Amino acid sequence: MGLMPLNDSMFLIPESREQPMHVGSLQLFTPPEGAGPEYLTELYEEALRAQDVAPAFRRRPHRSLTTLGQWTWVDDEHIDLEHHVRHSALPPPGRIRELLALVSRLHGSLLDRHRPLWEAHLIEGLADGRFAVYTKMHHALMDGVSALKLLERSLSTSPDDTVPMPFQARPQRPRKPGKGVGALPAQAAQAAWDLATLTPKALRVAERAVRDQTAALPMQAPRSILNVPITGSRRFAAEAWSLDRVRAVGTAAGATINDVLLAMSASALRAYLIDMDALPDAPLIAMTPVSLKDDDDEDSSNSVGVILCNLATHLADPAERLLAIRSSMLAGKAGLQGLSQLQITALSAAVMAPLVLDLVPGVSKVAPPAYNLVISNVPGPSEPLYWNGARLEGMYPLSIPLNGQALNITVTSYAGQVQFGLIGCRRTVPHLQRMLVGLENGLAELEKAFL
């Protein structure tokens, strides 16, 4: 299949037992009316009988002397669905607490590189009668935006529809013209020009950021208890809020929904660090990924850029904090205007380059962090979805804590809610669930300040 693109293989290179590089999702479903006690068992058995596994779910990484040590994708001709699709049950009393504990353990284990890099776990035993599906896919296989689009395409807007399993092949939509071999010379020439003109553009971006003092720059982040070596064990916390509440604050403050989500996160982080007697004097800096995919691009590979955001955690006033976050994000977006996808990718790689130092033992203890944590916002479907009659009640994202970046916050929207997934190193980010209270308090403070 040829060499693996660099923006995919870069997620295989730094992987270790302490730093698994997969993304995940926890979905909660209400079974259809009349579903019996064997409902989930029947779904599991149906999954094992599935045929025509989609190409992305057959790929496994490979490298050898013939590839000169470089990573490639190869097809697994003998895919074992019983390995990839698993059926689990929660211990009594079957609370959300037990579900999150199970998902925390599952998210901390490495995917087997000798097989396609994905797993799906069907989980029963919730006391309220719902069931859960936890899925994880290696970031080399697809990014969070692609995974969410795949989930959306795998479900239906009608409870009466029958849909195939998410990993089954589907008809591909025609690609836009200009993607074929005949377009390669023009694409190569454009890429060469983009890279040649990148340096002066990058210098102008940096000069404007220093002059305006609003955009966050690499290596400005203070050292914090979040920026330490991590272990491989994970703790996951999740909760949902009304999208209308978030939108109302944004409208009143002249801010975007994403700005408000960042402000909620900043408030929760500030309260958490104060409780730990560990709030830095300087504001925390968040790396916020930006998808570069076309809306109709169904390619599952990675295509993201990044903006650094000043979270203004040094400010006690929630209104001032939101306005500072808004200004920082506006400056970051202005820095990307006029740049091609390739130029944004190159600049983003430069922003993330200091993380390579964390691969050297001990460096993360002394080197300043490139940023303090990652906060992602991935818009999701706006209307309720169904899986063969079962209603999707919520989907909570799980991303990747990194060595020196012990906490990750990811948000997605679904059917009138914003759904937070917080994933951190179990040892270095204790009592992670307390941040959920901080998120609610942060939103309530903003409502009091602006509404």
C-alpha positions as semicolon CSV with decimal commas, in nm:
position;residue;x (nm);y (nm);z (nm)
1;M;0,000;0,000;0,000
2;G;0,304;0,229;-0,004
3;L;0,467;0,414;0,281
4;M;0,243;0,542;0,559
5;P;0,191;0,921;0,544
6;L;0,402;1,108;0,800
7;N;0,095;1,259;0,965
8;D;-0,021;0,901;1,039
9;S;0,310;0,738;1,134
10;M;0,390;1,022;1,377
11;F;0,134;0,863;1,613
12;L;0,309;0,524;1,605
13;I;0,661;0,650;1,670
14;P;0,614;0,789;2,025
15;E;0,381;0,514;2,149
16;S;0,483;0,332;2,466
17;R;0,321;0,146;2,754
18;E;0,291;0,476;2,938
19;Q;0,160;0,658;2,632
20;P;-0,093;0,458;2,425
21;M;-0,181;0,658;2,113
22;H;-0,543;0,566;2,049
23;V;-0,864;0,770;2,065
24;G;-1,194;0,636;2,190
25;S;-1,564;0,697;2,239
26;L;-1,816;0,584;2,499
27;Q;-2,170;0,563;2,365
28;L;-2,479;0,508;2,580
29;F;-2,788;0,346;2,422
30;T;-3,146;0,281;2,533
31;P;-3,267;-0,053;2,390
32;P;-3,579;-0,050;2,173
33;E;-3,916;-0,136;2,325
34;G;-3,962;-0,506;2,368
35;A;-3,590;-0,586;2,374
36;G;-3,536;-0,901;2,577
37;P;-3,254;-0,999;2,813
38;E;-3,057;-1,151;2,524
39;Y;-3,069;-0,830;2,316
40;L;-2,701;-0,736;2,352
41;T;-2,587;-1,096;2,314
42;E;-2,772;-1,109;1,983
43;L;-2,608;-0,785;1,869
44;Y;-2,268;-0,927;1,959
45;E;-2,329;-1,250;1,769
46;E;-2,451;-1,051;1,471
47;A;-2,129;-0,849;1,478
48;L;-1,919;-1,165;1,464
49;R;-2,110;-1,282;1,155
50;A;-2,041;-0,957;0,968
51;Q;-1,889;-0,975;0,621
52;D;-1,700;-0,727;0,401
53;V;-1,495;-0,550;0,668
54;A;-1,412;-0,197;0,551
55;P;-1,054;-0,132;0,432
56;A;-0,967;0,100;0,722
57;F;-1,057;-0,178;0,967
58;R;-0,832;-0,430;0,790
59;R;-0,514;-0,223;0,800
60;R;-0,232;-0,310;1,033
61;P;0,105;-0,136;1,060
62;H;0,415;-0,306;0,924
63;R;0,781;-0,225;0,875
64;S;1,079;-0,436;0,776
65;L;1,410;-0,423;0,593
66;T;1,223;-0,404;0,263
67;T;1,057;-0,080;0,378
68;L;1,391;0,053;0,509
69;G;1,243;0,065;0,856
70;Q;0,958;0,294;0,754
71;W;0,598;0,224;0,852
72;T;0,351;0,101;0,592
73;W;-0,009;-0,017;0,605
74;V;-0,078;-0,377;0,501
75;D;-0,412;-0,559;0,481
76;D;-0,487;-0,831;0,734
77;E;-0,626;-1,112;0,520
78;H;-0,738;-1,318;0,821
79;I;-0,907;-1,063;1,043
80;D;-1,040;-1,215;1,366
81;L;-1,357;-1,028;1,461
82;E;-1,379;-1,217;1,789
83;H;-1,056;-1,041;1,891
84;H;-1,177;-0,697;1,790
85;V;-1,541;-0,713;1,906
86;R;-1,591;-0,805;2,272
87;H;-1,886;-0,854;2,505
88;S;-1,858;-0,742;2,869
89;A;-2,082;-0,699;3,172
90;L;-2,054;-0,456;3,463
91;P;-2,038;-0,577;3,821
92;P;-2,328;-0,484;4,052
93;P;-2,469;-0,236;4,126
94;G;-2,420;-0,131;3,762
95;R;-2,381;0,243;3,814
96;I;-2,217;0,490;3,577
97;R;-1,930;0,478;3,824
98;E;-1,862;0,112;3,740
99;L;-1,893;0,188;3,368
100;L;-1,638;0,470;3,382
101;A;-1,400;0,251;3,584
102;L;-1,418;-0,022;3,319
103;V;-1,367;0,224;3,034
104;S;-1,072;0,377;3,219
105;R;-0,901;0,036;3,229
106;L;-0,982;-0,043;2,866
107;H;-0,848;0,291;2,747
108;G;-0,517;0,236;2,925
109;S;-0,427;-0,084;2,738
110;L;-0,228;-0,088;2,416
111;L;-0,372;-0,207;2,085
112;D;-0,200;-0,509;1,929
113;R;0,016;-0,389;1,640
114;H;0,008;-0,736;1,482
115;R;-0,363;-0,683;1,414
116;P;-0,576;-0,397;1,277
117;L;-0,567;-0,118;1,534
118;W;-0,923;-0,106;1,671
119;E;-1,153;-0,261;1,929
120;A;-1,528;-0,241;2,007
121;H;-1,668;-0,344;2,347
122;L;-2,041;-0,406;2,397
123;I;-2,115;-0,354;2,766
124;E;-2,429;-0,456;2,954
125;G;-2,524;-0,454;3,322
126;L;-2,625;-0,091;3,377
127;A;-2,892;-0,080;3,646
128;D;-3,117;0,151;3,444
129;G;-3,142;-0,095;3,153
130;R;-2,924;0,093;2,909
131;F;-2,616;-0,056;2,745
132;A;-2,287;0,099;2,639
133;V;-2,044;0,064;2,351
134;Y;-1,681;0,161;2,401
135;T;-1,471;0,184;2,085
136;K;-1,108;0,272;2,039
137;M;-0,898;0,326;1,727
138;H;-0,533;0,411;1,693
139;H;-0,471;0,775;1,605
140;A;-0,251;0,655;1,318
141;L;-0,563;0,501;1,167
142;M;-0,790;0,804;1,202
143;D;-0,824;1,125;1,399
144;G;-1,111;1,220;1,627
145;V;-1,303;1,410;1,358
146;S;-1,289;1,112;1,121
147;A;-1,393;0,874;1,398
148;L;-1,695;1,089;1,487
149;K;-1,801;1,111;1,122
150;L;-1,768;0,733;1,095
151;L;-1,990;0,688;1,400
152;E;-2,249;0,925;1,257
153;R;-2,254;0,742;0,923
154;S;-2,290;0,413;1,110
155;L;-2,617;0,517;1,275
156;S;-2,959;0,622;1,147
157;T;-3,198;0,907;1,214
158;S;-3,487;0,657;1,224
159;P;-3,539;0,380;1,481
160;D;-3,693;0,167;1,206
161;D;-3,382;0,152;0,988
162;T;-3,144;-0,144;0,985
163;V;-2,781;-0,041;0,957
164;P;-2,462;-0,246;0,915
165;M;-2,194;-0,269;1,178
166;P;-1,962;0,036;1,193
167;F;-1,667;-0,170;1,067
168;Q;-1,849;-0,306;0,761
169;A;-1,775;-0,171;0,413
170;R;-2,008;0,092;0,267
171;P;-2,038;0,238;-0,083
172;Q;-1,789;0,518;-0,131
173;R;-1,909;0,856;-0,253
174;P;-1,734;0,989;-0,566
175;R;-1,429;1,197;-0,485
176;K;-1,395;1,554;-0,598
177;P;-1,193;1,601;-0,920
178;G;-0,827;1,684;-0,890
179;K;-0,739;1,401;-0,652
180;G;-0,603;1,158;-0,912
181;V;-0,255;1,084;-1,042
182;G;-0,286;1,344;-1,317
183;A;-0,309;1,617;-1,055
184;L;0,015;1,515;-0,880
185;P;0,256;1,748;-1,071
186;A;0,041;2,052;-0,996
187;Q;0,001;1,944;-0,635
188;A;0,378;1,896;-0,599
189;A;0,446;2,241;-0,744
190;Q;0,191;2,399;-0,512
191;A;0,342;2,218;-0,212
192;A;0,691;2,342;-0,300
193;W;0,564;2,700;-0,326
194;D;0,372;2,671;0,002
195;L;0,681;2,558;0,190
196;A;0,904;2,820;0,025
197;T;0,674;3,101;0,135
198;L;0,604;2,958;0,481
199;T;0,895;3,116;0,669
200;P;0,814;3,482;0,597
201;K;0,447;3,417;0,672
202;A;0,536;3,247;1,000
203;L;0,757;3,538;1,098
204;R;0,472;3,782;1,031
205;V;0,241;3,568;1,247
206;A;0,492;3,565;1,533
207;E;0,561;3,939;1,503
208;R;0,190;4,021;1,517
209;A;0,141;3,791;1,817
210;V;0,421;3,957;2,012
211;R;0,297;4,305;1,921
212;D;-0,067;4,240;2,011
213;Q;0,014;4,023;2,317
214;T;-0,305;3,824;2,267
215;A;-0,202;3,507;2,083
216;A;-0,029;3,237;2,286
217;L;0,312;3,129;2,160
218;P;0,503;2,801;2,207
219;M;0,705;2,763;2,528
220;Q;0,501;3,030;2,711
221;A;0,320;2,775;2,927
222;P;0,410;2,763;3,297
223;R;0,519;2,442;3,464
224;S;0,230;2,273;3,643
225;I;0,134;1,945;3,806
226;L;-0,017;1,848;3,471
227;N;0,322;1,859;3,299
228;V;0,500;1,560;3,447
229;P;0,590;1,207;3,340
230;I;0,283;0,981;3,327
231;T;0,198;0,616;3,379
232;G;-0,008;0,392;3,154
233;S;-0,315;0,375;3,380
234;R;-0,606;0,610;3,309
235;R;-0,901;0,771;3,482
236;F;-1,201;0,885;3,277
237;A;-1,474;1,130;3,377
238;A;-1,769;1,238;3,163
239;E;-2,073;1,463;3,182
240;A;-2,314;1,652;2,952
241;W;-2,457;2,005;2,954
242;S;-2,732;2,179;2,760
243;L;-2,606;2,334;2,440
244;D;-2,866;2,610;2,480
245;R;-2,703;2,717;2,808
246;V;-2,362;2,738;2,644
247;R;-2,497;2,917;2,336
248;A;-2,683;3,177;2,547
249;V;-2,363;3,274;2,729
250;G;-2,171;3,296;2,400
251;T;-2,436;3,516;2,240
252;A;-2,445;3,753;2,539
253;A;-2,064;3,774;2,557
254;G;-2,003;3,802;2,182
255;A;-1,808;3,477;2,198
256;T;-1,828;3,146;2,014
257;I;-1,956;2,824;2,164
258;N;-1,598;2,697;2,158
259;D;-1,483;3,003;2,355
260;V;-1,741;2,925;2,624
261;L;-1,635;2,559;2,639
262;L;-1,274;2,671;2,682
263;A;-1,383;2,912;2,957
264;M;-1,571;2,632;3,137
265;S;-1,256;2,418;3,117
266;A;-1,040;2,706;3,241
267;S;-1,269;2,758;3,539
268;A;-1,261;2,388;3,627
269;L;-0,882;2,376;3,595
270;R;-0,839;2,688;3,809
271;A;-1,061;2,549;4,087
272;Y;-0,893;2,206;4,071
273;L;-0,542;2,351;4,092
274;I;-0,638;2,586;4,375
275;D;-0,771;2,287;4,569
276;M;-0,439;2,112;4,504
277;D;-0,249;2,429;4,608
278;A;-0,083;2,415;4,266
279;L;-0,222;2,703;4,056
280;P;0,065;2,865;3,859
281;D;0,094;3,244;3,865
282;A;0,106;3,252;3,484
283;P;-0,201;3,143;3,281
284;L;-0,226;2,787;3,155
285;I;-0,193;2,739;2,778
286;A;-0,412;2,492;2,591
287;M;-0,341;2,342;2,252
288;T;-0,668;2,339;2,055
289;P;-0,671;2,120;1,740
290;V;-0,842;2,249;1,425
291;S;-0,963;2,006;1,157
292;L;-0,838;2,079;0,804
293;K;-1,063;1,826;0,633
294;D;-1,312;1,918;0,364
295;D;-1,671;1,856;0,470
296;D;-1,709;1,581;0,208
297;D;-1,368;1,423;0,262
298;E;-1,420;1,065;0,384
299;D;-1,048;0,985;0,399
300;S;-0,980;0,839;0,743
301;S;-0,624;0,974;0,777
302;N;-0,516;1,262;0,997
303;S;-0,547;1,625;0,887
304;V;-0,531;1,876;1,172
305;G;-0,379;2,208;1,263
306;V;-0,338;2,364;1,608
307;I;-0,396;2,694;1,785
308;L;-0,249;2,777;2,125
309;C;-0,499;2,943;2,359
310;N;-0,431;3,148;2,672
311;L;-0,681;3,011;2,926
312;A;-0,642;3,314;3,157
313;T;-0,645;3,093;3,467
314;H;-0,463;3,372;3,654
315;L;-0,780;3,583;3,640
316;A;-1,034;3,537;3,919
317;D;-1,320;3,706;3,736
318;P;-1,502;3,460;3,503
319;A;-1,619;3,733;3,263
320;E;-1,267;3,871;3,221
321;R;-1,142;3,516;3,173
322;L;-1,388;3,446;2,889
323;L;-1,306;3,771;2,712
324;A;-0,933;3,696;2,737
325;I;-0,991;3,350;2,591
326;R;-1,197;3,500;2,309
327;S;-0,917;3,745;2,225
328;S;-0,655;3,470;2,231
329;M;-0,856;3,245;1,997
330;L;-0,927;3,534;1,757
331;A;-0,555;3,608;1,739
332;G;-0,474;3,242;1,683
333;K;-0,728;3,210;1,402
334;A;-0,602;3,531;1,243
335;G;-0,256;3,376;1,231
336;L;-0,387;3,090;1,017
337;Q;-0,573;3,307;0,768
338;G;-0,423;3,304;0,421
339;L;-0,224;2,986;0,483
340;S;-0,269;2,665;0,285
341;Q;-0,342;2,332;0,455
342;L;0,021;2,230;0,407
343;Q;0,148;2,552;0,564
344;I;-0,088;2,515;0,861
345;T;0,027;2,154;0,904
346;A;0,392;2,260;0,896
347;L;0,336;2,537;1,151
348;S;0,139;2,299;1,372
349;A;0,423;2,047;1,359
350;A;0,660;2,322;1,474
351;V;0,428;2,401;1,766
352;M;0,419;2,035;1,871
353;A;0,790;1,969;1,806
354;P;0,896;2,033;2,169
355;L;0,692;1,726;2,270
356;V;0,959;1,513;2,101
357;L;1,189;1,612;2,387
358;D;0,959;1,427;2,625
359;L;1,069;1,102;2,462
360;V;1,408;1,155;2,630
361;P;1,388;1,028;2,990
362;G;1,394;1,307;3,247
363;V;1,358;1,596;3,002
364;S;0,994;1,663;3,091
365;K;1,102;1,727;3,450
366;V;1,325;2,022;3,356
367;A;1,221;2,157;3,014
368;P;0,934;2,408;2,995
369;P;0,616;2,256;2,849
370;A;0,511;2,346;2,496
371;Y;0,161;2,388;2,641
372;N;-0,016;2,259;2,951
373;L;-0,290;2,040;2,804
374;V;-0,499;1,967;2,496
375;I;-0,863;2,082;2,477
376;S;-1,055;1,969;2,168
377;N;-1,406;2,050;2,048
378;V;-1,547;1,821;1,779
379;P;-1,898;1,917;1,659
380;G;-2,129;1,618;1,629
381;P;-2,476;1,536;1,494
382;S;-2,758;1,768;1,594
383;E;-3,046;1,518;1,583
384;P;-3,102;1,190;1,771
385;L;-2,949;0,879;1,616
386;Y;-3,036;0,509;1,640
387;W;-2,856;0,178;1,605
388;N;-3,109;-0,077;1,479
389;G;-3,380;0,063;1,704
390;A;-3,163;0,147;2,006
391;R;-3,153;0,521;2,074
392;L;-2,812;0,685;2,119
393;E;-2,842;0,886;2,443
394;G;-2,489;1,022;2,456
395;M;-2,136;0,985;2,324
396;Y;-1,838;1,087;2,533
397;P;-1,494;1,122;2,371
398;L;-1,168;0,985;2,507
399;S;-0,840;1,116;2,372
400;I;-0,470;1,085;2,456
401;P;-0,278;1,202;2,764
402;L;0,087;1,246;2,674
403;N;0,411;1,221;2,866
404;G;0,444;1,567;3,012
405;Q;0,076;1,637;2,928
406;A;-0,114;1,434;3,185
407;L;-0,468;1,558;3,109
408;N;-0,677;1,582;2,794
409;I;-1,024;1,740;2,766
410;T;-1,236;1,665;2,460
411;V;-1,589;1,790;2,393
412;T;-1,841;1,685;2,133
413;S;-2,196;1,798;2,066
414;Y;-2,496;1,574;2,014
415;A;-2,872;1,634;1,999
416;G;-2,876;1,957;2,196
417;Q;-2,599;1,872;2,442
418;V;-2,227;1,933;2,480
419;Q;-2,061;1,620;2,615
420;F;-1,726;1,641;2,794
421;G;-1,476;1,357;2,818
422;L;-1,184;1,409;3,057
423;I;-0,904;1,154;3,044
424;G;-0,594;1,173;3,260
425;C;-0,311;0,975;3,412
426;R;-0,459;0,798;3,714
427;R;-0,155;0,865;3,933
428;T;-0,060;1,221;3,840
429;V;-0,411;1,368;3,806
430;P;-0,590;1,248;4,122
431;H;-0,961;1,305;4,187
432;L;-1,024;1,385;3,822
433;Q;-1,400;1,361;3,869
434;R;-1,391;1,681;4,078
435;M;-1,341;1,876;3,756
436;L;-1,696;1,789;3,653
437;V;-1,822;2,001;3,943
438;G;-1,583;2,273;3,831
439;L;-1,727;2,266;3,479
440;E;-2,083;2,315;3,610
441;N;-1,971;2,592;3,844
442;G;-1,782;2,758;3,560
443;L;-2,090;2,762;3,337
444;A;-2,309;2,890;3,623
445;E;-2,060;3,171;3,691
446;L;-2,067;3,276;3,327
447;E;-2,446;3,271;3,325
448;K;-2,449;3,496;3,631
449;A;-2,194;3,731;3,473
450;F;-2,356;3,771;3,129
451;L;-2,725;3,675;3,151
